[in-house]
Amino acid sequence: MSDHVYKHIELTGSSPNGVEDAVNNALEKARETLHGMRWFEVIDMRGHLEDGRVGHWQVTLKVGLSLD
């Protein structure tokens, strides 16, 4: 088994459709420019209200990227 070293970054994704879509939106966008993403951890969830109703969800993730 080899040793693993990770760099951590934080991302915040949003979606009007729910928490899972917000997570996937953040990861899909990050995937366009980052490589080596191995895991994520949800560290914060919040929502934006519009007229007293949920307008969209915001989810902040800690993402681990393996170093070359």
C-alpha positions as CSV (number, residue, x, y, z in Angstrom):
1,M,0.0,0.0,0.0
2,S,1.4,3.4,-1.0
3,D,1.4,6.5,1.1
4,H,-1.2,9.1,0.2
5,V,-0.9,12.9,0.5
6,Y,-3.9,15.1,-0.1
7,K,-4.4,18.8,-0.6
8,H,-7.7,20.2,0.7
9,I,-9.8,22.8,-1.0
10,E,-13.3,24.2,-0.2
11,L,-16.0,24.6,-2.8
12,T,-19.6,25.9,-2.5
13,G,-22.2,24.7,-4.9
14,S,-25.8,25.8,-5.2
15,S,-29.0,24.5,-6.7
16,P,-32.7,25.3,-6.5
17,N,-33.4,21.5,-6.7
18,G,-31.8,20.4,-3.4
19,V,-28.7,19.6,-1.5
20,E,-27.5,16.6,-3.7
21,D,-27.7,18.7,-6.8
22,A,-25.8,21.5,-5.1
23,V,-23.0,19.1,-4.3
24,N,-22.9,17.6,-7.8
25,N,-22.9,21.1,-9.3
26,A,-19.8,22.1,-7.3
27,L,-18.0,18.8,-8.1
28,E,-18.9,18.9,-11.8
29,K,-17.6,22.5,-12.2
30,A,-14.4,21.7,-10.2
31,R,-13.8,18.6,-12.4
32,E,-13.3,20.9,-15.4
33,T,-10.0,22.2,-14.1
34,L,-8.9,20.0,-11.2
35,H,-7.7,16.4,-11.3
36,G,-7.1,13.9,-8.6
37,M,-10.3,14.6,-6.6
38,R,-10.7,11.6,-4.2
39,W,-13.2,12.5,-1.5
40,F,-15.5,15.2,-0.2
41,E,-17.0,16.2,3.1
42,V,-20.0,18.4,3.6
43,I,-19.0,21.1,6.0
44,D,-21.9,23.6,5.8
45,M,-25.4,23.7,4.4
46,R,-27.6,26.8,4.1
47,G,-30.4,28.1,1.9
48,H,-31.4,31.3,0.3
49,L,-35.0,32.4,0.9
50,E,-37.2,34.1,-1.7
51,D,-40.6,35.4,-0.4
52,G,-40.3,33.1,2.6
53,R,-39.6,29.9,0.6
54,V,-36.4,28.1,-0.3
55,G,-35.0,29.7,-3.5
56,H,-31.9,27.6,-3.6
57,W,-29.6,25.5,-1.5
58,Q,-25.9,26.3,-0.9
59,V,-23.6,23.5,0.2
60,T,-19.9,24.0,1.2
61,L,-17.6,21.0,0.7
62,K,-14.1,20.2,1.7
63,V,-12.6,18.2,-1.2
64,G,-9.4,16.1,-1.0
65,L,-7.1,16.0,-4.0
66,S,-4.3,13.5,-4.2
67,L,-1.0,15.1,-5.1
68,D,1.2,13.9,-8.0
